């Protein structure tokens, strides 16, 4: 039959063993339509648009149910077994149930719930009674990525999981763990077999404190190296560092912070990547002051601390206090003349500046000499070899009273400058003038190298001296290193004796030569 229309109840199909239809088949107008041209079947529609096109104005379009005939309302598609709807689709949701409870739920907004209803706060809501909520397993089955929750937070781990209220993991391999809790955030790692001794790699508290290597940060950033040792060189600063800063990817400059001095001190070292170079550390390189023991430095470098009986700071050039350097000290009241500055070199202190302004230089080059016997050159018993006329002698005292720096040579009477500077010179004491005439004059001449520098002149009759007069010849002189100075005693008229013209002995006369600065 081609395009055959059969009135209702026209055929008794029980009497027809088979029905073969050629062309379209229409039962009523829209109850059943077979479109032979397009190979489509329509139920409830006269012109089916798909191979199976079902249209209805009721609640269900496709209703598959068990023989219990229980109703499934509001379902566009309902598949039923055992009285429970396993798949239900309507205008608002898609719901997959097993055993009567929802396992997959999609609402009209596109939110998905697994294990329960979806939630408007997120596209995917996984509800689970206590084990892993999400497990991603590799093809080999040996590595998982587990996501789940526990009381007070959730976790992501390649190994760790939460089961029956307890933490657990596979001790045969290490675990990397991210914990997100109500009061903290952690990233941890522990090696295989170390379930009970996790290494706290990263921790953030609910108060904004960050811990690295510790789960109890005491500051905004708390870095802890539980296995850090004592650094004794630059390489150790790198291997034992608790902190390494590298400011630029293409520059190998590194600043390392590590324990030194057996844990009694913290070291900061700036070096290259392999920690082999001596590089610089700059504090406030573009301006600003640096303070030590003060919160408000007023100078480029200010050290401000109350210290009694000890040095406030030390600067020296070796690993021991025997090296050359500079020491600064603050002590007690000015009335006690505290030392505020000291210079230390060669095993002893070379200079002290005290709180009252006095300067002590216990090793400042200084030479003080005197005569020990009357016949020494320049002493009152020296034999001039003449009894009349002019006579002179370069003074050569032989006894040292002070000798710092070995500036004096007794064999030639020269005071030699060990370094360039300004020096003080002096000769003062009792001068015996009996051996020259009453009308003669005498001079004390000061020589710098081979040139006359200055002299002191006096006529013998000025003080009507018949025996001893007190003379004081002193001044300052600038000298280069290795310049020398000598004192010469001169008269123009001996008085009939070859001696009895010269300086007294011991504490009555001093020759002095001292570096001032």
C-alpha positions in Angstrom: 0.0 0.0 0.0 1.3 3.4 -0.9 0.6 6.4 1.3 -2.2 4.4 2.9 -4.5 5.8 5.6 -6.5 3.3 7.6 -9.5 4.4 9.6 -9.4 3.4 13.2 -10.4 -0.2 14.0 -10.6 -0.9 10.3 -8.2 -3.8 10.6 -8.1 -6.6 13.1 -4.4 -7.0 13.3 -4.8 -10.3 15.2 -6.0 -11.8 11.9 -3.1 -10.4 10.0 0.2 -12.3 10.5 2.3 -9.3 9.2 1.7 -5.8 7.9 3.9 -4.6 5.1 3.5 -0.9 4.2 5.1 0.7 1.2 5.4 4.5 1.3 4.3 6.7 4.3 2.2 5.4 7.2 -0.1 7.8 9.1 -2.0 6.8 12.2 -4.5 9.6 12.9 -2.9 12.9 12.2 0.0 13.0 14.7 -0.3 9.8 16.7 2.2 8.0 14.5 3.8 9.1 11.3 6.3 7.1 9.2 8.1 9.3 6.7 9.4 6.8 4.1 11.0 9.5 2.0 13.3 10.7 4.8 13.2 7.5 6.9 11.8 9.2 9.9 9.3 8.2 12.5 7.2 10.8 14.4 5.1 10.3 17.5 2.8 13.2 18.3 4.1 15.1 15.3 2.9 14.9 11.6 6.3 15.9 10.1 9.1 14.3 12.1 12.4 16.2 11.9 14.7 13.4 13.2 14.9 9.7 12.8 12.8 9.5 16.0 10.8 12.6 16.8 8.5 12.6 19.8 6.4 15.5 20.7 3.9 15.8 23.5 2.1 18.4 25.6 2.1 16.2 28.7 4.8 15.7 31.3 6.6 12.8 29.7 7.9 12.4 26.2 9.7 9.1 26.7 8.5 7.0 29.6 10.2 3.7 30.4 9.1 2.1 33.6 8.8 -1.2 35.4 5.7 -3.2 35.7 4.9 -1.5 39.0 3.5 1.3 36.9 4.7 3.9 39.5 4.5 7.4 38.3 7.4 9.7 37.4 6.2 13.2 37.3 7.7 16.3 35.6 10.1 14.3 33.6 10.7 15.1 29.9 12.7 11.8 29.7 12.4 9.3 32.4 14.1 5.9 32.5 12.9 3.7 35.4 13.9 0.4 37.0 12.6 -1.0 40.2 10.4 2.0 40.8 13.3 4.6 40.8 14.1 7.0 38.1 17.7 6.7 37.0 17.8 9.5 34.4 15.4 12.4 34.5 15.5 15.4 32.3 13.1 18.4 32.5 13.4 22.1 31.8 15.5 22.8 34.9 17.7 19.8 35.7 19.5 16.6 34.7 19.7 14.1 37.5 21.4 10.7 37.6 20.4 8.5 40.6 21.5 5.2 41.8 19.5 3.4 44.5 17.3 6.4 44.9 20.0 8.9 45.8 21.4 11.6 43.4 24.9 10.8 42.1 25.1 13.4 39.3 23.0 16.6 39.2 23.1 19.4 36.7 20.9 22.4 37.2 19.6 25.0 34.6 22.5 27.3 35.4 25.0 24.7 34.5 26.2 23.9 38.0 27.1 20.3 38.6 26.8 18.3 41.8 28.5 14.9 42.3 27.2 12.9 45.2 24.5 15.4 45.9 22.7 18.5 44.6 24.6 21.2 42.8 25.4 24.5 44.6 25.0 28.0 43.2 28.4 29.0 44.6 30.4 26.8 42.2 30.1 25.0 38.9 31.2 21.7 40.5 30.2 20.5 44.0 31.5 17.1 45.2 29.9 15.7 48.3 31.5 12.8 50.0 31.3 11.1 53.4 35.0 11.1 54.2 37.3 9.6 51.5 38.9 11.3 48.5 36.4 13.5 46.7 38.3 13.5 43.4 41.0 11.0 42.3 43.1 11.5 39.1 45.1 8.3 38.4 47.9 8.0 35.9 47.8 5.4 33.2 50.3 3.2 35.1 48.1 3.4 38.2 51.1 4.2 40.5 50.6 7.9 40.9 47.4 9.6 42.0 46.3 13.2 42.4 43.8 13.1 45.3 41.6 16.0 46.3 39.4 15.8 49.3 38.4 17.4 52.6 38.7 16.8 56.3 37.5 18.5 59.4 38.6 22.2 59.1 39.8 22.2 55.5 40.8 20.3 52.3 43.8 18.9 50.6 45.5 18.1 47.3 48.1 15.4 47.3 49.8 12.9 45.1 49.8 10.3 47.9 48.1 11.6 51.0 44.4 10.9 51.6 41.9 11.1 54.3 39.9 8.0 55.3 37.6 7.2 58.2 38.7 10.3 60.1 42.4 9.6 59.9 45.3 10.8 57.7 46.9 8.1 55.7 49.4 7.7 52.8 51.5 5.1 51.0 54.7 4.8 52.9 56.4 3.3 49.9 56.8 6.7 48.2 57.1 10.3 49.1 54.2 12.6 49.3 53.6 16.2 48.2 50.7 17.8 49.9 48.7 21.0 49.8 46.4 21.7 52.7 43.9 24.4 52.7 42.3 24.9 56.1 40.2 27.3 58.1 43.2 28.7 59.9 46.2 27.9 57.7 47.5 26.9 54.3 50.3 24.4 54.0 52.5 22.9 51.3 54.5 19.9 52.6 56.7 17.1 51.4 58.0 14.0 53.1 60.1 11.2 51.8 59.1 7.5 51.5 58.6 5.9 54.9 58.5 9.2 56.8 54.8 9.4 57.5 55.3 10.7 61.0 58.0 13.3 60.3 56.7 15.6 57.6 58.9 18.5 56.4 56.9 21.7 56.6 57.9 23.4 53.4 55.4 26.2 53.3 52.8 27.5 55.7 50.4 30.5 55.8 48.4 31.2 58.9 45.0 32.9 59.1 46.8 36.0 60.5 49.0 36.4 57.4 52.2 34.9 58.7 54.2 32.9 56.2 56.5 30.0 57.3 59.0 28.3 55.1 60.4 25.1 56.8 58.1 25.6 59.8 54.4 25.3 60.5 54.6 27.8 63.4 55.8 31.1 61.8 56.6 33.7 64.5 56.8 36.6 62.1 55.3 37.8 58.8 58.0 35.8 57.1 59.7 33.0 59.1 62.3 30.9 57.2 63.7 27.9 59.0 66.4 25.4 57.8 66.1 22.5 60.2 69.2 20.8 58.6 71.4 24.0 58.2 75.0 23.6 59.4 77.7 26.1 60.3 79.2 28.0 57.4 83.0 28.5 57.5 83.6 29.8 54.0 81.8 31.2 51.0 81.0 27.7 49.7 79.5 26.9 53.1 77.4 30.0 53.0 75.8 28.6 49.8 75.3 25.0 51.0 74.1 26.0 54.4 72.1 29.0 53.4 68.6 29.5 54.9 68.0 32.3 52.4 69.4 33.1 49.0 68.5 36.2 47.1 69.3 36.6 43.4 68.0 39.9 42.1 68.3 39.3 38.3 68.1 36.2 36.1 71.1 37.1 33.9 73.3 38.3 36.8 74.9 35.8 39.0 75.0 38.1 42.1 73.7 36.2 45.1 73.2 37.3 48.7 73.4 34.4 51.1 72.2 34.2 54.8 73.5 31.4 56.9 74.6 30.4 60.4 78.3 31.1 61.3 80.4 31.0 64.4 78.9 27.8 65.6 75.4 29.2 65.7 76.3 32.3 67.7 76.1 34.6 64.7 74.3 35.1 61.4 76.4 35.7 58.3 75.5 37.6 55.2 77.7 37.0 52.1 77.4 38.5 48.7 79.1 36.4 46.0 78.6 34.9 42.6 76.5 31.9 41.7 79.0 29.2 42.7 80.1 31.2 45.8 83.7 31.6 44.8 84.0 35.4 44.3 84.4 38.3 46.7 81.6 40.7 45.8 80.3 43.8 47.5 77.4 44.6 49.9 76.1 48.2 49.7 73.9 49.7 52.4 71.9 52.7 51.4 73.9 53.1 48.1 71.8 56.0 46.9 71.4 58.0 50.1 70.1 57.7 53.6 71.8 56.9 56.9 72.8 53.5 58.5 72.3 53.0 62.2 73.6 50.3 64.5 71.9 49.9 67.9 69.8 53.0 67.0 66.5 53.5 65.3 67.1 57.0 64.1 70.6 57.4 62.7 71.6 61.0 62.1 74.8 60.3 60.2 75.9 58.1 57.2 76.9 55.5 59.8 75.9 55.9 63.4 76.7 53.4 66.2 74.9 54.3 69.3 74.9 52.0 72.3 75.6 52.2 76.0 78.6 49.9 76.8 80.6 49.9 80.0 84.1 48.5 80.1 84.2 47.1 76.6 84.8 48.3 73.0 81.7 49.5 71.1 83.1 48.5 67.8 86.3 47.0 66.2 87.7 47.4 62.7 90.9 45.5 62.0 92.5 43.8 59.0 93.1 40.2 60.2 91.1 37.5 61.9 92.7 38.3 65.3 93.0 41.5 67.4 96.7 41.5 66.6 96.0 43.1 63.2 96.1 46.7 62.3 92.9 48.6 62.6 90.6 51.0 64.4 88.7 50.5 67.6 86.0 52.8 69.0 84.9 52.7 72.6 82.3 54.4 74.8 82.7 54.1 78.5 81.5 56.0 81.6 81.4 59.6 82.6 83.8 62.3 81.3 85.1 62.8 84.8 86.6 59.3 84.5 88.2 60.1 81.2 86.6 57.2 79.3 88.3 56.0 76.1 86.1 56.8 73.1 88.6 56.0 70.3 91.6 53.7 70.1 94.0 52.6 67.4 95.3 49.0 67.8 98.3 47.6 65.8 101.0 45.1 66.2 99.6 43.7 69.4 99.2 46.9 71.3 97.1 50.1 71.4 98.9 53.0 69.6 96.5 55.8 70.4 93.7 56.6 72.8 91.3 59.5 72.6 89.5 59.9 75.9 86.1 61.5 76.7 87.8 64.5 78.3 89.6 65.3 75.0 93.0 64.0 75.9 95.0 62.0 73.4 97.4 59.3 74.5 99.9 57.9 72.0 101.9 55.3 73.9 103.8 54.3 70.8 104.3 57.7 69.1 107.9 57.8 67.9 109.8 59.7 70.6 113.4 60.0 71.5 114.8 61.6 74.8 118.5 61.2 75.4 121.0 62.6 78.0 124.7 62.5 78.8 125.9 59.8 81.2 129.6 60.9 81.3 131.1 64.4 81.2 133.5 63.6 78.3 130.8 62.7 75.8 130.5 65.0 72.8 128.5 68.0 73.9 128.9 67.3 77.6 130.7 69.8 79.9 133.9 67.7 80.1 134.3 67.2 76.4 137.9 68.0 75.1 137.7 70.4 72.2 141.5 70.1 71.5 141.9 73.9 71.8 142.2 76.3 74.7 141.5 79.5 72.8 139.6 80.8 69.8 136.5 79.2 68.2 135.4 75.7 69.0 132.4 73.5 68.1 131.0 70.0 68.5 128.0 68.0 67.4 126.3 66.7 70.5 126.1 62.9 70.9 124.3 62.0 74.1 124.6 58.3 74.9 121.9 57.5 77.4 118.3 56.9 76.4 115.5 58.0 78.7 112.7 57.3 76.1 113.3 55.5 72.9 110.2 54.8 70.8 110.8 54.0 67.2 114.6 54.0 67.3 114.9 57.4 65.8 118.3 58.3 67.4 121.8 57.1 66.5 124.3 57.6 69.3 127.3 57.1 67.1 126.7 60.3 65.0 124.1 62.2 67.1 121.4 62.1 64.4 117.7 62.1 65.1 116.2 60.5 62.0 112.5 60.8 60.9 111.0 57.4 60.4 108.2 58.9 58.3 107.1 62.2 56.8 105.5 64.5 59.3 105.8 67.5 61.6 108.3 66.9 64.5 109.0 68.7 67.8 112.7 69.1 68.8 114.3 70.4 71.9 117.5 70.6 74.0 117.2 72.1 77.4 119.1 71.9 80.6 122.2 73.3 82.4 124.9 74.6 80.2 128.5 75.0 81.7 130.2 78.2 80.3 133.3 78.5 82.5 135.5 77.3 79.7 134.8 80.3 77.4 135.7 84.0 77.9 133.3 86.4 79.6 133.0 88.4 76.4 132.4 85.3 74.2 129.1 84.2 72.7 127.7 80.7 72.4 125.1 79.2 70.2 123.1 76.0 69.9 122.6 75.3 66.2 120.0 73.0 64.8 120.9 71.2 61.5 118.5 69.6 59.1 120.5 67.1 57.1 123.5 69.1 56.0 121.9 72.6 56.1 121.5 75.0 58.9 117.9 75.2 60.1 117.9 77.6 63.1 120.2 78.5 66.0 119.9 80.0 69.5 122.5 82.8 70.2 123.5 84.3 73.6 126.4 86.5 74.7 128.1 85.0 77.7 127.9 88.3 79.6 124.1 88.5 79.2 123.5 86.7 82.4 127.0 87.4 83.8 127.5 83.7 83.9 130.5 82.4 85.7 129.4 78.8 85.9 126.0 77.3 84.8 123.2 78.8 82.9 119.8 77.3 82.0 119.2 77.1 78.3 116.1 75.9 76.4 116.1 75.6 72.6 113.0 74.1 71.1 110.7 74.3 68.0 108.9 72.3 65.3 110.2 71.1 61.9 108.6 69.4 58.9 110.6 66.4 57.7 110.5 63.8 55.0 111.1 60.2 55.8 114.8 59.6 56.6 115.6 63.3 57.0 117.7 63.8 60.1 118.4 66.5 62.7 121.5 67.3 64.8 122.3 69.7 67.6 125.7 71.6 67.5 127.3 73.6 70.3 129.5 76.5 69.1 131.6 79.3 70.8 133.8 81.9 69.3 136.3 82.2 72.2 137.6 79.5 74.5 138.9 80.8 77.8 142.2 78.9 78.3 140.8 75.5 78.9 140.1 72.7 76.4 136.8 71.7 78.2 134.4 73.2 80.7 131.9 74.2 77.9 128.9 71.9 77.5 125.8 70.3 78.9 125.3 68.8 82.3 124.6 65.1 82.8 121.6 62.8 83.5 118.4 64.5 84.5 119.8 68.0 84.2 119.8 67.9 80.4 117.5 66.4 77.8 117.7 66.1 74.0 114.2 65.5 72.6 112.8 64.6 69.2 109.1 63.6 68.7 106.7 63.0 65.8 103.6 65.2 66.3 101.6 64.3 63.3 
